[in-house]
Amino acid sequence: MLRLPELNILTPGTLAEALVFLKQDGAIVVAGGTDLYPNLKRRQVNHGTLVSLAGVASLKGISGNSESGLVIGAMTTLTEVVEHPMIAAWYPALARAACLVSTPQLRNAGTLGGNVCLDTRCLYYNQNELWRQGLGYCLKSFGTICQAAPKSPRCFAVSSADTVPVLLALSATLRLTGPDGDREIPIEVFFRRDGIDYLAKKPGEILTAIALPPAGALKMAYLKMRTRNSIDFPVAGVAVALETDAGNKVTRARVVLGALESTPLLLEQATTCMVGNELTSELIDKVADMAGKAAKPIDNTDMSPAYRKQMARVLTRRALQQLIC
Ligand SMILES: Cc1cc2nc3c(=O)[nH]c(=O)nc-3n(C[C@H](O)[C@H](O)[C@H](O)COP(=O)(O)OP(=O)(O)OC[C@H]3O[C@@H](n4cnc5c(N)ncnc54)[C@H](O)[C@@H]3O)c2cc1C
């Protein structure tokens, strides 16, 4: 059995208190702990102090309406996201993505904020310490080379959070608070193309909420590919959101690929190609080809890179086809 290292767990009751606790050397935030605890057990990360957000009531809950959109507290659990009637009605792809995360038990504990901030994953990183030690560790965890791409100066660990592609397709904004105060940023600037430095989160910052703009007449879908449908992380995912006018022409559209690289990929080319045009099967094929070309997975997850690249094309086509049915 893998055991947790000795930990100092701090339990603030307010956000202000949490920010103070986070100033301690080596301190990190824990939300549901469904990803952080396994990573600590395998010694992938080394934090002696955890600042638990479980007692910070202001980070929990969902508010808003159809006019203003919704604000989802970072500590809202994935189960709450799945079961919330307004999310199911207005943002069904988000409910679907949350529902596809791991298992019911983990969704009861895991939070939306934790999913957005989820550590990147790699076959050479998500292993126990002995396994990694035998190989000489890796760039992301106590080593000096990327085992997946030994000549690369950067880490290729994969962005694997199911809700992130959907939140990007929905143009969500993120609310953060930290030592320099509060800020709100579009979600697309939060992710970096680096498996180690994967979030544009400043030191000591806490994600407080995820804000969704009004859904209006937006249609959306999320499709995920994984090895075992009962539990696994995605190895490819596609989120699409689009709106059409009375003449069936696309007025806004976003296509996002997930779980293929260190960052989710917002296909801006797809938006340009779809807006102003009718969503015909020819256009769908064109956008699906774009997705296939844009996807550049490497061999560091389940399933081969060639298959995942091909499935980026297939999933994109299927997701768009769902929206014209
Ligand atoms: C067997 C198994 C299967 C899984 N399958 C999937 C899957 O299919 N899809 C998927 O997306 N995930 C999966 N997960 C991962 C995990 O359960 C979810 O991603 C969950 O949403 C993580 O949320 P959490 O609250 O538990 O995060 P935690 O583990 O508490 O934290 C994750 C990271 O986010 C940081 N963090 C958390 N909250 C905040 C905040 N508010 N501000 C700043 N930083 C924060 C933490 O410091 C940590 O680095 C799986 C996990 C397991 C163990």
The ligand as an ORCA input file, in Angstrom:
! r2SCAN-3c Opt
* xyz 0 1
  C      -8.908      6.861    -10.387
  C      -9.055      8.301    -10.795
  C      -9.679      8.587    -11.998
  C      -9.808      9.919    -12.399
  N     -10.433     10.175    -13.603
  C     -10.529     11.448    -14.039
  C     -11.149     11.718    -15.277
  O     -11.634     10.828    -15.977
  N     -11.196     13.011    -15.700
  C     -10.690     14.032    -14.953
  O     -10.780     15.191    -15.400
  N     -10.129     13.809    -13.750
  C     -10.042     12.547    -13.264
  N      -9.478     12.283    -12.042
  C      -8.868     13.383    -11.275
  C      -9.744     14.079    -10.237
  O     -10.590     13.172     -9.553
  C     -10.574     15.221    -10.816
  O      -9.852     15.914    -11.794
  C     -11.058     16.195     -9.750
  O     -11.918     17.154    -10.323
  C      -9.919     16.952     -9.071
  O     -10.503     17.837     -8.112
  P     -10.050     17.842     -6.599
  O     -10.911     18.831     -5.920
  O     -10.002     16.498     -6.009
  O      -8.570     18.421     -6.781
  P      -7.305     18.243     -5.798
  O      -6.742     16.875     -5.947
  O      -7.615     18.725     -4.438
  O      -6.316     19.318     -6.477
  C      -5.834     19.132     -7.806
  C      -4.837     20.271     -8.081
  O      -5.514     21.509     -8.195
  C      -5.037     22.451     -7.217
  N      -6.230     23.159     -6.745
  C      -7.404     22.593     -6.378
  N      -8.319     23.547     -6.107
  C      -7.699     24.730     -6.313
  C      -8.128     26.104     -6.183
  N      -9.388     26.421     -5.858
  N      -7.227     27.080     -6.447
  C      -5.963     26.756     -6.808
  N      -5.502     25.495     -6.956
  C      -6.371     24.493     -6.716
  C      -4.355     21.606     -6.146
  O      -3.329     22.330     -5.497
  C      -3.790     20.453     -6.994
  O      -2.596     20.857     -7.600
  C      -9.338     10.979    -11.583
  C      -8.713     10.673    -10.365
  C      -8.571      9.356     -9.966
  C      -7.917      9.046     -8.651
*
